[in-house]
Amino acid sequence: MSDSPTSEPESAFVCDCEAWMRSACAGEPFYKDDEGKRYCVLHFPSKEKSGDFKVALQRKLHKKDFCFCGVWFPDELSLSNFHFSGEADFNSATFSAVADFNSATFSAMASFSNATFSASSFFSSATFNGMTDFRSATFKAQANFSSATFNGITNFRSATFKAHVNFSSATFSALTRFRHVTFGAHVYFSFATFSATVDFSVVTFTAKAHFHSVIFANDVRFAGVENSPVFTDTSSLDLQFARIERPDHVSFHTISLRPYWFVNVDARKFDFTNVEWDRRSIDEEIRSLENNSVSSPHRLLAIACRHLAVNAEENHRYEEASRFRYMAMDVRRRERWRGLGFWRLSWWYWLASGYSERVSQAFLVLLGIWFLSASLYNHVGFARLEPKLASESDVASAKRDDVGAPLRFSRALTYSMGVMTLQKPEPRPATTAAQTVILLETILGPVQAALLALAIRRKFMR
């Protein structure tokens, strides 16, 4: 690298930046070389040029020349409240220090595609009246777009945010694309307004995505591809109190979701296609809500699960609907006494059949009633089978059997099945204990069989 700028006729010098970037430095003289390349002051990649760069920058702004493609900004750029009256071209620009565009107005197209923001960037309350392009831009530090207004098509496709980014209270009036965007930290869209279609396809959230109280007036799409998760193990989605004017136009495609993300929002009309539900334990879902300071977490999670169940059922995903109904009821059971309220009917309903949603549980309980009854028949008395008496006087003189004899276990199994199916099998019970067991099995067996049938039906249809 040379020690000082070298004078050279402007007409003879051609900057060694990319050819398409040279429109930004037309007429600029040779400044310095770097690694064998000769640059103008705008494209020279070093902080050493600070003073000379400020002069060149002010000259361009004074001429209303807003072409800064490929320009290397060495110091803090303060253009707050600045009015860009023409097209602003910052394609592939490098901002090595803070970039401040707070309350700036972009009257025409604003392009920051492939730009690199090495320090914090601020676009708070900025107004973008034309098309806005941040494709493949890299934000290495926090980015703030809070209360910004995007009146034209906005494109953040393939942008990378490595730190927190804030779009709170921003307004997007036209088509907005966040396809393939990577959010490396928390992203805030709280109270933002999307008046047109917004596309979050193949986006990656590695931390929490805050959509609290956002307004969606048109199509919303969250979509992923196989082996490329939109939400990672450390990320989450917050849609609480979102106002969605066209809920049937909110779609989630090829994506992994968790039920607690849908508390305080009505998901009954959302479009869930090829969605994998990450069903962790109810206690884990409740802890996540408590960590987010959500009041009445059990009741709100139960409501969310019921909404998701309705959605699944209306779209003929009956097994999924069954799982959500079970979760909704089990959340309420666990709300008090840690779910151990055996004196409540709901507890017995859960134990008997998983609220008529668990086929295997209902079947095992039915088997349990059968085997338990057979075991008891193996220990209680039944009337002994007597030979046929010759006359009525013999019957009158026969001694009444009040003790009886238990059934062998193999016979008890058959006998129990007959009682369960209301067949009134022989022999008759000889003791009060035997009568009690038969009475209980006569009641419990058919009821449990009905719960099993209901659970099977709910798995396939309503």
N, C-alpha and C positions, 0 to 999 in steps of 0.2 A: 504494500500500500504506500502510495506517495505521501510526502509530508504536507503538501499544500496544493490547492487547486491550481490547475494549469490553464492559462488562457488559450483559447483556440477559436477560430472563426465559427460562429453559430451555424452557418450554412454547411460547414464541413463536418461537424460533429454529429454522430448518431449514437444514442445511448445503447448500451449492451443489455438493456432489459429485454423482456419478451417483446416481439414485434408489435403485438396487439396493445401493449402498454404505452407505446411511444406517443400516442395521442395526448397523454397527460403531460409530457415534457417537451412538446414541440416548441422549438425556439430556445430551449434551455441550453446553456453552454456546458462543456465538459467540466466536471467537478473534481472527482477523484477516481482512482481505479481500486478495485478490490478483487484479489485472487485472479488477476489477469484480465478482469473485465473493467471497462471504462463506463462510468455512470455520470448522470446529471445529479444535481443536489437532491432532487425529489426521490430518486430511486436508489441512491447510495445507502446501503444497509448498515448505518452506524450512528450512534448517538453523538459522535464528534461534530457532526454537521449542524448542531442545534441552532446556533445564531444565524447561519446562512439559510437554513431551511425556513426559519420564521419569515425571513424577508421574501423568499420565493412563495411561501404559502399566502402571505398577505397580498402579494401581487396578483396571484390567481383569484383570490376571493374578491379583490377590488374589481377585477375584470369580469366578475361573475362567471368565471371558468371553473366549473365544478367537476371536472374530470380528474380523478385521483386514482385511476386504476393502477395497481401495482406500487403505489407510493408507500414509502417506508417512513412512518411518523415517529420521530425520535423522542419527543416530549409529550407532556399532557396536551391533549387537544381539547380546547374549550370553545365549543360552538353552540352553547346553550342560547336559546331564543333566536338563533340564526335563521334567516329565511333563505332557503334554496329555491330561487325563482325558476331555475331550469333543472334539467336532469342531473342528478347527483350520482356520479359513478365512482364507487369505492371498491370495485372488483379487485380481489387479490391484494388489497391494501393490508399493510401490517401496522397495527397500533401497539407500539412497544410500551406505552404508558397509558394512563387513564384517557378514555374517550368520552367526552361529555357532550351529548346531543340533547340534553334536557330541554323540553319545550321548543325544540327546533321545528320548523315547518318545511316539509318537502312538497313543493307544489307539483312536481312532475315525478317521473320514475326515480326511485331510490334503490340503488343496487349495491349490496355488500357481499355479493357471492364470493366464496372462497377467501373472504377476509379473515384475518387472524387478530383477535383481541387478546393481547398478552396480559393486560391488566383489566381492572373493572371498566365496564362500559355502561353508560347511562343514556336511556332514551325515554325517560319518564316524561309523560305529558307531551311527547312529540306527536306531530300530526303528519301522517303519510297520505297525501291526497291522490297519488298515482300508484302504479304497481310497485310493490315492495319485494325485494329479492335478497334473502339471506341464505341462499342455497350453499351448502357445504361450508358455511362459515364456522370458525372455531372460536369458542369463548372459553379461555383458560381461567378466567376469574369470574366473579359474580356479574350478572347482567340484569339490568333493571329496565323493563318496559311498562312499568305500572302506569295506568291511566293514559297510555298511548292510544292514538286513534288511527286505525288502518282503514282507509276508505276505498282502497283498490285491492286487487288480488294480492294476496300475501303468501310468500313461499319461503318456508324454512327447511325445505327438503334436504336431508342428509347433514343438517347442521349438528354440531357437537357442543353441548354445554357441560363443561367439566366442573362447574360450581353452581351455586344456587342461581335460579333465574326467576324473575318476578314479572308475571303478566297480569297481576291483580288489577281489576277495574279497567282493563284495556277493552277497547271496542273494535271488533272485526266486522266490517260491514259487507265484505265480499268474500268470495271463496278463499279459504285459508288452508294451506297444506303444511302439515308437520310430518310428512312421510319420511321414514328412515331416520328421524331425529333421535339422538342419544342424549338423554338427560342424566348427567352423572351425579346429580344431587337433587335436593328438593326443587320442585317446580310449582309455582303458585299461579293459578288461574282464577282465584277466588273473586267473585263479583264481576268477572269478565262477561262480555256480551258477544255472542257469535250470531250475527243476523243472517248469515248464509252458511253454506256447507263448510264443515271443518273436518279434515281428514287426519287421523292419527295412525294410519296404517303403518305397520312394521316399525313402530316407534319403540324405543327402549327406555323404560323408567327404572332407574336403579335405586331410587329413594321414593319418598312420598309424592304423589301427584295430587295437588290440592285443587279441586273444582268446587269448593264450597260456595253455594249460592250463585253459581254461574248461570247465565241465561243462554239456552240453546234454542234458537228460533227456527232452525232448519236441520238438515241432515247432519248427523254426527257419526263418525266411523272410527272404531278402535279395532284394528285387525293386525294379525301377526302371520307368520309362516312357520312351518314345522321346524323344530330345532332352533328357533330364534324367538325366545320368549319376550313378550312385550313387558311383562312385569316379572322381575327377578325375585329371589327369596327375600331381598332387603327392601323391596318397593311395595307400595300400596296405592290405592285409589280412594279419593274422598269426593263423593258426589252429594254430600249432605245439602239439602235445601236447594238443590239445583232446580231451576224453573225450565222445564222442557216443554215447549209448545207443541212439538210433534214427536211424542215418545215412540211412535211406531217407526220413526226414521232414525232412531239411535241404535246402532248395530255394533255387536261384538263378534268378531269372526276369528276363529283359530287362535284362541287366547286362553290363558289360565286366569281364573278369577276366584275371589273369596267372598262368601256371603255377606260378611260384615261391612264390605265396601258399599252395600246398597241400603244402609240404614238411612232414614229420613229422606228417601227419594222413592218414587213410585216406579218400580221396574216391571210392572205387569205387561206393558206394551213394548218393551224393548225387544230387539231382535238378537237372539243368542244363537249363533251358528257354529257348530264344531267347537263349543266351549268346554274346557275341562275345569270342573269345579274343584278347587283345592280345599277339600273338606277336612280341616283339622278338628281337633277336639273342641267341643262347645266351650270349655273353660278357656281355651286359647283364644277363641273368637271374642269372648267376653273380656278377657284381659286386654286385647287390642283396642276394644272400644273404651275401656276404662283409661287406658294410656292416652287416648285421644280426648279425654274429659267429656265423654258422652254420658249424659244422665240417663237413668233407667235403661241400662244396656240390655238387660234380659228382655224387657218388653219390646224394645225397638228392634232387637235382632229377631225376635219371634215374628213381628210384623213384616220385616224384610223377607224372612223365609217364606211366609205365607204369600207374599207378592210374587216371589220367584216360583213358588209352587203353582200359582195360578197361571203364570206365564208358560211354564213347562207343560201344564195340562192342556191349555188352549192350543198349544202347538204340537200336541200328541206325543210329548216326551213323558210318558206315564211313569216310568221307573224313576226318572229325575224328579218328577212332581212328588212321588211317594217319599223320596229321601228328604225333600224340603219340608213336607208336611210333618214328617217324623221329627225333624230338627226343630221346627217351630213349637211343637208341643213339648218336646223334651227340654227346651230352653225354659219354658214356663215352669215345668216341674222342678227344675234345678234352682229356680229363683228363691225358694224358701227351704229351709232345713236341709240344704245341700241335696235335695231330691230324695230324702229319706222319709217322706211323709206317708207311711204305710196306712195311715188312717183315712187317707183321701182316696176317692174312687179313681182319680186320674193315675195314682200310683199303681193300683191293681191293673188298670187298663194298659199301662206301660209294661208291667211285668208279664201279663198274659199274652200280649201279641205285639208289643212295640207300637201301641195305638192303632192296631190293625194295619200296620205298614211293614212289619217284618215277618215274612213268610216262615223263615227258618225258626224264629223264636216262637211263633204260634204253633208250629208243628212240634217242636220239642216239648212245649208245655202240654200239648195234647197227649204226646207219648208219655209224659210224666204222670198225667192223670190216669192213664190206662195202667201203667206198671204199678203205680202206688196203690190203686184200687185192687189190682190183682194180688199184690203183696198183703193187703189187709184181709182180702177174702181167704188168704192162706192162714189167717190167724183168728177169724171169727167163726161162729157156729152157724151151720145150715141144717135144715131138717134132713134126717137120715131117710134114705129111700127104703120104705117098708114093703114087704110082700103084700100082694092084694088080699084084703081081708074078706072072709067068707060071707058075713052077714052084718046087718046094722047093729046087732048086739055086740058083735066083735069090735066094731068101730067105736061104740060107746064105751066099751071096757078097755080100749087101747090107751096106754099111758101117753100122755102128752109129752113131747120132747122139747124141753125149754133150754137145752144146752147145745144140742146139735154137734156137728163135726165140721172142721174147716175143710176147704177144698184143696186138692193137690194143686201145685203152682201151674202146671200145664193146663189143668181144667179151669183154674182161676183166671188165666189169661183169656180163655174163650168166654167164660162167664162175664168177665168185665167188659169185653167187646159187645156182648149181647145187651148188657145194662146200658152201655153208652149209646147204643143205637135203639134204645127204647123197646127191646124185644121181650122183656119180662121172662128171662130164662129160669129153668128149674135147676136146683131145688130152691124152695122158698127159704128166706132167712129165718133162723130159729131164735135169734137173740136180738136185743135192742141194738147192740153194736153193729151187727150185720145189716139191720134195717137202716141204720144211720148212714153207713157207708154207701149202700145202694141209693139212698135218697140223694146224697151229695153228688154221687157220680151221675145220677139221672139228670141233675141240674147242670153240673159243671161240664160234663162231657159234650152235650149238644151245643152249649154256649161257646165252648172253646172251638168246636168244629166250625161254628158259624164265623168266629173271628178269623180262623184260618182261611175259610172261603173268601171272606171279605178282603183279607190281605193279598190273596192270590189275584183277586179281581182288580184291586187297585194297582197292581204291577203292570197290568196290560190295558185296562180301560176303566172308565168311570160309568 
